Structures are given as structure tokens and as C-alpha cells.
Amino acid sequence: MKGKMRKRKNNHFYSVTEVANILGISRVAVFKQIKKGKIKAEKIGHFYAIPKTEYSLSAHNVLSEKQKNVLEAGVKKTIKDYREVLEKLGKE
């Protein structure tokens, strides 16, 4: 397969594109978060690899306070509206 680079899948890292898709932000925004130290990444050649363990620990830093408040309000509403269903599911 001349001219084609063979991709090797690594289950321990996310690419910048994968993180951008997960967070629903642009790749540029991910690079900015990396430069600010909010997303820990390892530079490998010209690419950044985001360790899944590090990312899961620092992912909360990526959200703004407004986003955190929206998520918290959504969780509270879900618990209020669906408490009985959640309790039944928890017993299964």
C-alpha cells in the first residue's frame, strides 16, 4: 500500500479531533485549552495525544461556570421529575 500511512489505534489516548467532537467544540478551542493547561496532552511529533485517564480527570475544567450550572439544573430537574422511575431502575 504505497503512499498510504497505516493507522494504529490506541485505546489509551484521544486525538484532538475526538475531544473536539466529544465536547462539541472546535479543534482550535481544544488546542487553546491544551495551551492553557486545562486539557493535559502529550505532544508526539506534530500531534497531540490526550491521555484518557488525564482527560477524564480534567474534563470538568473545560466547562464554563454557566455550562456547569445548566448541567446541574438539568440533573436536579430529572431527579425531581423522574425520581420514582430512577429508584425502580436502581433496584433492578
MOPAC internal coordinates of N, CA, C and O (Angstrom, degrees):
PM7 1SCF
backbone

  N    0.0000 0     0.00 0     0.00 0    0    0    0
  C    1.4461 1     0.00 0     0.00 0    1    0    0
  C    1.5189 1   109.80 1     0.00 0    2    1    0
  O    1.2310 1   121.65 1  -109.57 1    3    2    1
  N    1.2868 1   114.44 1    70.43 1    3    2    1
  C    1.4517 1   120.50 1  -177.73 1    5    3    2
  C    1.5299 1   110.78 1   -67.09 1    6    5    3
  O    1.2310 1   121.01 1   -43.62 1    7    6    5
  N    1.3239 1   115.68 1   136.38 1    7    6    5
  C    1.4565 1   120.32 1   177.69 1    9    7    6
  C    1.5116 1   114.09 1    87.48 1   10    9    7
  O    1.2310 1   119.76 1   169.01 1   11   10    9
  N    1.3093 1   118.07 1   -10.99 1   11   10    9
  C    1.4559 1   120.10 1   179.14 1   13   11   10
  C    1.5182 1   109.33 1  -108.03 1   14   13   11
  O    1.2310 1   121.51 1   -45.75 1   15   14   13
  N    1.3131 1   114.72 1   134.25 1   15   14   13
  C    1.4460 1   119.56 1   178.33 1   17   15   14
  C    1.5217 1   108.90 1   -89.59 1   18   17   15
  O    1.2310 1   120.36 1   -47.08 1   19   18   17
  N    1.2880 1   116.91 1   132.92 1   19   18   17
  C    1.4508 1   121.25 1  -179.37 1   21   19   18
  C    1.5228 1   109.34 1   -83.83 1   22   21   19
  O    1.2310 1   120.58 1   -54.63 1   23   22   21
  N    1.3331 1   116.50 1   125.37 1   23   22   21
  C    1.4491 1   121.46 1  -178.83 1   25   23   22
  C    1.5154 1   110.29 1   -87.06 1   26   25   23
  O    1.2310 1   121.02 1   -43.28 1   27   26   25
  N    1.3054 1   115.65 1   136.72 1   27   26   25
  C    1.4533 1   120.84 1   175.06 1   29   27   26
  C    1.5125 1   108.13 1  -111.87 1   30   29   27
  O    1.2310 1   120.64 1   -55.39 1   31   30   29
  N    1.3113 1   116.38 1   124.61 1   31   30   29
  C    1.4570 1   122.08 1  -178.55 1   33   31   30
  C    1.5240 1   109.11 1   -82.70 1   34   33   31
  O    1.2310 1   120.49 1   -49.51 1   35   34   33
  N    1.3167 1   116.67 1   130.49 1   35   34   33
  C    1.4550 1   121.31 1   177.56 1   37   35   34
  C    1.5192 1   107.83 1  -120.98 1   38   37   35
  O    1.2310 1   120.53 1   -60.93 1   39   38   37
  N    1.3132 1   116.59 1   119.07 1   39   38   37
  C    1.4579 1   121.17 1  -176.65 1   41   39   38
  C    1.5232 1   113.51 1   -80.97 1   42   41   39
  O    1.2310 1   119.81 1   179.24 1   43   42   41
  N    1.3201 1   117.97 1    -0.76 1   43   42   41
  C    1.4576 1   120.58 1  -177.66 1   45   43   42
  C    1.5254 1   113.03 1   -98.86 1   46   45   43
  O    1.2310 1   120.13 1   174.01 1   47   46   45
  N    1.3207 1   117.35 1    -5.99 1   47   46   45
  C    1.4556 1   121.46 1  -176.22 1   49   47   46
  C    1.5270 1   111.31 1  -133.57 1   50   49   47
  O    1.2310 1   121.49 1   -27.78 1   51   50   49
  N    1.3312 1   114.76 1   152.22 1   51   50   49
  C    1.4599 1   122.16 1   169.04 1   53   51   50
  C    1.5224 1   107.35 1  -105.62 1   54   53   51
  O    1.2310 1   120.58 1   -30.59 1   55   54   53
  N    1.3152 1   116.50 1   149.41 1   55   54   53
  C    1.4627 1   120.21 1   170.39 1   57   55   54
  C    1.5272 1   107.92 1   -86.92 1   58   57   55
  O    1.2310 1   120.59 1   -13.33 1   59   58   57
  N    1.3106 1   116.47 1   166.67 1   59   58   57
  C    1.4627 1   120.95 1   177.58 1   61   59   58
  C    1.5290 1   109.69 1   -60.15 1   62   61   59
  O    1.2310 1   120.51 1   139.40 1   63   62   61
  N    1.3179 1   116.62 1   -40.60 1   63   62   61
  C    1.4655 1   121.12 1   179.53 1   65   63   62
  C    1.5235 1   111.27 1   -62.64 1   66   65   63
  O    1.2310 1   120.14 1   137.74 1   67   66   65
  N    1.3354 1   117.34 1   -42.26 1   67   66   65
  C    1.4679 1   120.47 1   179.05 1   69   67   66
  C    1.5239 1   111.14 1   -62.86 1   70   69   67
  O    1.2310 1   120.26 1   136.68 1   71   70   69
  N    1.3242 1   117.12 1   -43.32 1   71   70   69
  C    1.4630 1   120.44 1   178.93 1   73   71   70
  C    1.5231 1   110.48 1   -64.71 1   74   73   71
  O    1.2310 1   120.30 1   138.87 1   75   74   73
  N    1.3228 1   117.03 1   -41.13 1   75   74   73
  C    1.4666 1   120.77 1   177.67 1   77   75   74
  C    1.5239 1   110.64 1   -59.88 1   78   77   75
  O    1.2310 1   120.22 1   136.63 1   79   78   77
  N    1.3323 1   117.19 1   -43.37 1   79   78   77
  C    1.4683 1   120.56 1   179.14 1   81   79   78
  C    1.5215 1   111.78 1   -66.39 1   82   81   79
  O    1.2310 1   120.16 1   138.80 1   83   82   81
  N    1.3173 1   117.29 1   -41.20 1   83   82   81
  C    1.4623 1   121.41 1   179.47 1   85   83   82
  C    1.5210 1   110.97 1   -61.74 1   86   85   83
  O    1.2310 1   120.84 1   135.37 1   87   86   85
  N    1.3306 1   115.99 1   -44.63 1   87   86   85
  C    1.4601 1   120.75 1  -176.62 1   89   87   86
  C    1.5233 1   113.50 1   -84.34 1   90   89   87
  O    1.2310 1   120.74 1   166.05 1   91   90   89
  N    1.3242 1   116.18 1   -13.95 1   91   90   89
  C    1.4604 1   119.22 1  -178.59 1   93   91   90
  C    1.5254 1   112.23 1    72.15 1   94   93   91
  O    1.2310 1   120.85 1  -147.26 1   95   94   93
  N    1.3316 1   115.97 1    32.74 1   95   94   93
  C    1.4585 1   120.78 1   178.19 1   97   95   94
  C    1.5288 1   108.30 1  -125.18 1   98   97   95
  O    1.2310 1   120.78 1    -6.90 1   99   98   97
  N    1.3200 1   116.11 1   173.10 1   99   98   97
  C    1.4613 1   119.55 1  -178.71 1  101   99   98
  C    1.5245 1   110.76 1   -78.96 1  102  101   99
  O    1.2310 1   121.06 1   -17.33 1  103  102  101
  N    1.3209 1   115.57 1   162.67 1  103  102  101
  C    1.4618 1   120.83 1   175.99 1  105  103  102
  C    1.5302 1   109.86 1   -62.82 1  106  105  103
  O    1.2310 1   120.56 1   143.57 1  107  106  105
  N    1.3310 1   116.54 1   -36.43 1  107  106  105
  C    1.4675 1   121.14 1   179.06 1  109  107  106
  C    1.5300 1   109.79 1   -60.93 1  110  109  107
  O    1.2310 1   120.72 1   138.41 1  111  110  109
  N    1.3306 1   116.24 1   -41.59 1  111  110  109
  C    1.4692 1   120.24 1   178.61 1  113  111  110
  C    1.5281 1   110.62 1   -63.55 1  114  113  111
  O    1.2310 1   120.15 1   142.46 1  115  114  113
  N    1.3290 1   117.32 1   -37.54 1  115  114  113
  C    1.4689 1   120.71 1   177.18 1  117  115  114
  C    1.5250 1   109.44 1   -64.51 1  118  117  115
  O    1.2310 1   120.02 1   134.63 1  119  118  117
  N    1.3384 1   117.58 1   -45.37 1  119  118  117
  C    1.4605 1   120.47 1   178.06 1  121  119  118
  C    1.5337 1   111.04 1   -58.89 1  122  121  119
  O    1.2310 1   120.06 1   140.18 1  123  122  121
  N    1.3244 1   117.49 1   -39.82 1  123  122  121
  C    1.4646 1   121.00 1   178.32 1  125  123  122
  C    1.5233 1   110.75 1   -63.27 1  126  125  123
  O    1.2310 1   120.72 1   138.38 1  127  126  125
  N    1.3437 1   116.22 1   -41.62 1  127  126  125
  C    1.4672 1   120.10 1   178.80 1  129  127  126
  C    1.5280 1   110.60 1   -65.33 1  130  129  127
  O    1.2310 1   120.34 1   143.94 1  131  130  129
  N    1.3175 1   116.95 1   -36.06 1  131  130  129
  C    1.4728 1   120.93 1   176.80 1  133  131  130
  C    1.5300 1   109.70 1   -64.18 1  134  133  131
  O    1.2310 1   120.61 1   133.11 1  135  134  133
  N    1.3391 1   116.44 1   -46.89 1  135  134  133
  C    1.4708 1   120.24 1  -179.23 1  137  135  134
  C    1.5237 1   112.07 1   -63.07 1  138  137  135
  O    1.2310 1   120.33 1   146.02 1  139  138  137
  N    1.3426 1   116.97 1   -33.98 1  139  138  137
  C    1.4685 1   121.05 1   178.60 1  141  139  138
  C    1.5265 1   111.70 1   -77.73 1  142  141  139
  O    1.2310 1   120.51 1   169.35 1  143  142  141
  N    1.3404 1   116.63 1   -10.65 1  143  142  141
  C    1.4614 1   120.28 1  -179.49 1  145  143  142
  C    1.5207 1   114.06 1    85.78 1  146  145  143
  O    1.2310 1   120.27 1  -171.49 1  147  146  145
  N    1.3217 1   117.08 1     8.51 1  147  146  145
  C    1.4667 1   120.54 1  -179.67 1  149  147  146
  C    1.5174 1   111.80 1   -80.54 1  150  149  147
  O    1.2310 1   120.59 1   154.91 1  151  150  149
  N    1.3101 1   116.48 1   -25.09 1  151  150  149
  C    1.4685 1   122.03 1   172.76 1  153  151  150
  C    1.5174 1   105.74 1  -120.47 1  154  153  151
  O    1.2310 1   120.58 1   -59.39 1  155  154  153
  N    1.3139 1   116.49 1   120.61 1  155  154  153
  C    1.4635 1   120.69 1   178.93 1  157  155  154
  C    1.5196 1   108.57 1   -80.64 1  158  157  155
  O    1.2310 1   120.87 1   -46.37 1  159  158  157
  N    1.3180 1   115.94 1   133.63 1  159  158  157
  C    1.4622 1   121.04 1  -178.35 1  161  159  158
  C    1.5153 1   109.72 1  -146.28 1  162  161  159
  O    1.2310 1   121.29 1   -26.73 1  163  162  161
  N    1.3161 1   115.13 1   153.27 1  163  162  161
  C    1.4590 1   121.57 1   175.50 1  165  163  162
  C    1.5213 1   107.91 1  -107.72 1  166  165  163
  O    1.2310 1   121.01 1   -48.05 1  167  166  165
  N    1.3118 1   115.68 1   131.95 1  167  166  165
  C    1.4543 1   119.20 1   177.84 1  169  167  166
  C    1.5237 1   107.99 1   -87.68 1  170  169  167
  O    1.2310 1   120.92 1   -57.72 1  171  170  169
  N    1.3072 1   115.85 1   122.28 1  171  170  169
  C    1.4548 1   122.53 1   179.29 1  173  171  170
  C    1.5243 1   106.26 1  -121.50 1  174  173  171
  O    1.2310 1   120.91 1   -76.66 1  175  174  173
  N    1.3238 1   115.87 1   103.34 1  175  174  173
  C    1.4587 1   119.95 1  -174.66 1  177  175  174
  C    1.5185 1   109.31 1    65.21 1  178  177  175
  O    1.2310 1   120.82 1    58.14 1  179  178  177
  N    1.3214 1   116.04 1  -121.86 1  179  178  177
  C    1.4668 1   121.33 1   178.80 1  181  179  178
  C    1.5257 1   112.23 1   -95.92 1  182  181  179
  O    1.2310 1   120.30 1  -177.83 1  183  182  181
  N    1.3095 1   117.02 1     2.17 1  183  182  181
  C    1.4612 1   121.15 1  -173.50 1  185  183  182
  C    1.5188 1   111.70 1  -114.49 1  186  185  183
  O    1.2310 1   121.16 1   -24.07 1  187  186  185
  N    1.3349 1   115.39 1   155.93 1  187  186  185
  C    1.4553 1   121.45 1   173.05 1  189  187  186
  C    1.5213 1   108.37 1  -105.48 1  190  189  187
  O    1.2310 1   121.25 1   -41.29 1  191  190  189
  N    1.3191 1   115.21 1   138.71 1  191  190  189
  C    1.4623 1   121.88 1   174.56 1  193  191  190
  C    1.5212 1   106.40 1  -119.24 1  194  193  191
  O    1.2310 1   120.80 1   -53.45 1  195  194  193
  N    1.3199 1   116.07 1   126.55 1  195  194  193
  C    1.4525 1   120.93 1  -178.24 1  197  195  194
  C    1.5236 1   108.04 1  -102.61 1  198  197  195
  O    1.2310 1   120.11 1   -69.04 1  199  198  197
  N    1.3398 1   117.39 1   110.96 1  199  198  197
  C    1.4656 1   119.30 1  -179.71 1  201  199  198
  C    1.5248 1   110.43 1   -61.16 1  202  201  199
  O    1.2310 1   120.63 1   -46.81 1  203  202  201
  N    1.3185 1   116.41 1   133.19 1  203  202  201
  C    1.4604 1   120.07 1  -178.98 1  205  203  202
  C    1.5177 1   111.50 1   -60.30 1  206  205  203
  O    1.2310 1   119.84 1   142.65 1  207  206  205
  N    1.3211 1   117.91 1   -37.35 1  207  206  205
  C    1.4632 1   119.76 1  -179.84 1  209  207  206
  C    1.5148 1   111.11 1   -67.81 1  210  209  207
  O    1.2310 1   119.87 1   136.51 1  211  210  209
  N    1.3079 1   117.85 1   -43.49 1  211  210  209
  C    1.4673 1   121.40 1   178.90 1  213  211  210
  C    1.5157 1   110.39 1   -67.09 1  214  213  211
  O    1.2310 1   120.51 1   138.46 1  215  214  213
  N    1.3084 1   116.63 1   -41.54 1  215  214  213
  C    1.4588 1   120.37 1  -178.04 1  217  215  214
  C    1.5089 1   110.99 1   -63.42 1  218  217  215
  O    1.2310 1   120.32 1   135.94 1  219  218  217
  N    1.3252 1   117.00 1   -44.06 1  219  218  217
  C    1.4582 1   119.02 1  -178.57 1  221  219  218
  C    1.5249 1   110.87 1   -63.87 1  222  221  219
  O    1.2310 1   120.01 1   150.20 1  223  222  221
  N    1.3359 1   117.59 1   -29.80 1  223  222  221
  C    1.4500 1   120.65 1   178.76 1  225  223  222
  C    1.5234 1   112.18 1   -77.79 1  226  225  223
  O    1.2310 1   120.04 1   150.25 1  227  226  225
  N    1.3330 1   117.52 1   -29.75 1  227  226  225
  C    1.4555 1   119.73 1  -175.99 1  229  227  226
  C    1.5267 1   113.38 1  -106.96 1  230  229  227
  O    1.2310 1   119.76 1  -176.49 1  231  230  229
  N    1.3155 1   118.06 1     3.51 1  231  230  229
  C    1.4653 1   120.25 1  -176.06 1  233  231  230
  C    1.5240 1   111.92 1   -61.24 1  234  233  231
  O    1.2310 1   120.01 1   146.20 1  235  234  233
  N    1.3329 1   117.59 1   -33.80 1  235  234  233
  C    1.4578 1   119.65 1  -179.24 1  237  235  234
  C    1.5214 1   111.92 1   -63.22 1  238  237  235
  O    1.2310 1   119.62 1   156.99 1  239  238  237
  N    1.3033 1   118.33 1   -23.01 1  239  238  237
  C    1.4589 1   121.43 1   178.79 1  241  239  238
  C    1.5142 1   112.29 1   -71.52 1  242  241  239
  O    1.2310 1   119.88 1   161.37 1  243  242  241
  N    1.3043 1   117.84 1   -18.63 1  243  242  241
  C    1.4507 1   121.70 1  -176.51 1  245  243  242
  C    1.5331 1   110.73 1   -77.75 1  246  245  243
  O    1.2310 1   120.17 1   151.92 1  247  246  245
  N    1.3156 1   117.28 1   -28.08 1  247  246  245
  C    1.4581 1   121.36 1  -177.72 1  249  247  246
  C    1.5242 1   110.66 1   -78.27 1  250  249  247
  O    1.2310 1   121.47 1   -38.82 1  251  250  249
  N    1.3152 1   114.79 1   141.18 1  251  250  249
  C    1.4560 1   119.08 1   175.19 1  253  251  250
  C    1.5313 1   108.28 1   -78.88 1  254  253  251
  O    1.2310 1   120.67 1   -13.15 1  255  254  253
  N    1.3115 1   116.33 1   166.85 1  255  254  253
  C    1.4729 1   119.90 1   178.51 1  257  255  254
  C    1.5259 1   110.64 1   -61.17 1  258  257  255
  O    1.2310 1   120.61 1   141.91 1  259  258  257
  N    1.3227 1   116.44 1   -38.09 1  259  258  257
  C    1.4577 1   120.47 1   179.27 1  261  259  258
  C    1.5334 1   110.47 1   -62.43 1  262  261  259
  O    1.2310 1   120.46 1   136.49 1  263  262  261
  N    1.3484 1   116.73 1   -43.51 1  263  262  261
  C    1.4611 1   120.69 1   178.58 1  265  263  262
  C    1.5215 1   111.01 1   -64.13 1  266  265  263
  O    1.2310 1   120.58 1   138.92 1  267  266  265
  N    1.3295 1   116.50 1   -41.08 1  267  266  265
  C    1.4662 1   120.36 1   177.92 1  269  267  266
  C    1.5227 1   110.76 1   -61.14 1  270  269  267
  O    1.2310 1   120.36 1   137.71 1  271  270  269
  N    1.3357 1   116.91 1   -42.29 1  271  270  269
  C    1.4657 1   121.31 1   179.60 1  273  271  270
  C    1.5228 1   111.61 1   -64.88 1  274  273  271
  O    1.2310 1   120.39 1   139.85 1  275  274  273
  N    1.3297 1   116.86 1   -40.15 1  275  274  273
  C    1.4638 1   121.05 1   178.03 1  277  275  274
  C    1.5276 1   110.01 1   -63.40 1  278  277  275
  O    1.2310 1   120.25 1   135.73 1  279  278  277
  N    1.3238 1   117.13 1   -44.27 1  279  278  277
  C    1.4644 1   120.91 1   178.50 1  281  279  278
  C    1.5248 1   111.31 1   -63.10 1  282  281  279
  O    1.2310 1   120.56 1   135.58 1  283  282  281
  N    1.3121 1   116.54 1   -44.42 1  283  282  281
  C    1.4595 1   120.69 1  -179.79 1  285  283  282
  C    1.5372 1   110.74 1   -62.22 1  286  285  283
  O    1.2310 1   120.24 1   137.31 1  287  286  285
  N    1.3214 1   117.16 1   -42.69 1  287  286  285
  C    1.4651 1   121.05 1   178.35 1  289  287  286
  C    1.5302 1   110.47 1   -63.31 1  290  289  287
  O    1.2310 1   120.32 1   140.99 1  291  290  289
  N    1.3332 1   117.00 1   -39.01 1  291  290  289
  C    1.4602 1   120.91 1   178.56 1  293  291  290
  C    1.5185 1   112.24 1   -64.88 1  294  293  291
  O    1.2310 1   120.68 1   138.93 1  295  294  293
  N    1.3202 1   116.31 1   -41.07 1  295  294  293
  C    1.4686 1   120.28 1   178.13 1  297  295  294
  C    1.5210 1   110.08 1   -64.62 1  298  297  295
  O    1.2310 1   120.07 1   134.84 1  299  298  297
  N    1.3310 1   117.46 1   -45.16 1  299  298  297
  C    1.4726 1   120.74 1   179.51 1  301  299  298
  C    1.5239 1   111.37 1   -61.31 1  302  301  299
  O    1.2310 1   120.06 1   138.36 1  303  302  301
  N    1.3301 1   117.49 1   -41.64 1  303  302  301
  C    1.4657 1   120.91 1   179.27 1  305  303  302
  C    1.5259 1   110.69 1   -65.64 1  306  305  303
  O    1.2310 1   120.33 1   138.42 1  307  306  305
  N    1.3189 1   116.98 1   -41.58 1  307  306  305
  C    1.4670 1   121.18 1   179.23 1  309  307  306
  C    1.5225 1   110.14 1   -61.83 1  310  309  307
  O    1.2310 1   120.45 1   135.72 1  311  310  309
  N    1.3234 1   116.74 1   -44.28 1  311  310  309
  C    1.4646 1   120.11 1   179.44 1  313  311  310
  C    1.5281 1   110.31 1   -64.43 1  314  313  311
  O    1.2310 1   120.62 1   137.89 1  315  314  313
  N    1.3130 1   116.42 1   -42.11 1  315  314  313
  C    1.4705 1   120.34 1   179.70 1  317  315  314
  C    1.5313 1   111.09 1   -63.23 1  318  317  315
  O    1.2310 1   120.43 1   133.21 1  319  318  317
  N    1.3246 1   116.79 1   -46.79 1  319  318  317
  C    1.4625 1   121.53 1  -174.81 1  321  319  318
  C    1.5272 1   113.47 1   -77.59 1  322  321  319
  O    1.2310 1   119.80 1   151.16 1  323  322  321
  N    1.3121 1   117.99 1   -28.84 1  323  322  321
  C    1.4610 1   120.94 1  -172.44 1  325  323  322
  C    1.5267 1   113.82 1  -125.15 1  326  325  323
  O    1.2310 1   120.01 1  -155.05 1  327  326  325
  N    1.3234 1   117.58 1    24.95 1  327  326  325
  C    1.4581 1   121.95 1  -176.84 1  329  327  326
  C    1.5244 1   111.95 1   -53.10 1  330  329  327
  O    1.2310 1   120.10 1   130.32 1  331  330  329
  N    1.3361 1   117.42 1   -49.68 1  331  330  329
  C    1.4736 1   120.84 1  -177.60 1  333  331  330
  C    1.5267 1   111.64 1   -60.92 1  334  333  331
  O    1.2310 1   120.62 1   135.58 1  335  334  333
  N    1.3066 1   116.42 1   -44.42 1  335  334  333
  C    1.4612 1   120.18 1  -179.35 1  337  335  334
  C    1.5342 1   110.11 1   -64.48 1  338  337  335
  O    1.2310 1   120.48 1   136.67 1  339  338  337
  N    1.3136 1   116.68 1   -43.33 1  339  338  337
  C    1.4617 1   120.66 1   179.56 1  341  339  338
  C    1.5234 1   111.20 1   -62.91 1  342  341  339
  O    1.2310 1   120.21 1   140.38 1  343  342  341
  N    1.3261 1   117.21 1   -39.62 1  343  342  341
  C    1.4548 1   120.72 1   178.60 1  345  343  342
  C    1.5276 1   111.28 1   -65.13 1  346  345  343
  O    1.2310 1   120.41 1   139.08 1  347  346  345
  N    1.3382 1   116.82 1   -40.92 1  347  346  345
  C    1.4595 1   120.56 1   177.50 1  349  347  346
  C    1.5252 1   111.23 1   -65.20 1  350  349  347
  O    1.2310 1   120.31 1   138.27 1  351  350  349
  N    1.3154 1   117.02 1   -41.73 1  351  350  349
  C    1.4563 1   120.72 1   178.04 1  353  351  350
  C    1.5265 1   111.24 1   -63.93 1  354  353  351
  O    1.2310 1   120.91 1   144.45 1  355  354  353
  N    1.3106 1   115.87 1   -35.55 1  355  354  353
  C    1.4580 1   120.60 1   179.91 1  357  355  354
  C    1.5154 1   113.05 1   -67.80 1  358  357  355
  O    1.2310 1   120.62 1   155.15 1  359  358  357
  N    1.3279 1   116.42 1   -24.85 1  359  358  357
  C    1.4741 1   120.60 1  -179.71 1  361  359  358
  C    1.5255 1   112.12 1   -84.31 1  362  361  359
  O    1.2310 1   120.24 1   164.65 1  363  362  361
  N    1.3282 1   117.15 1   -15.35 1  363  362  361
  C    1.4802 1   120.09 1  -178.37 1  365  363  362
  C    1.4952 1   111.93 1   -79.46 1  366  365  363
  O    1.2310 1   120.10 1   180.00 1  367  366  365

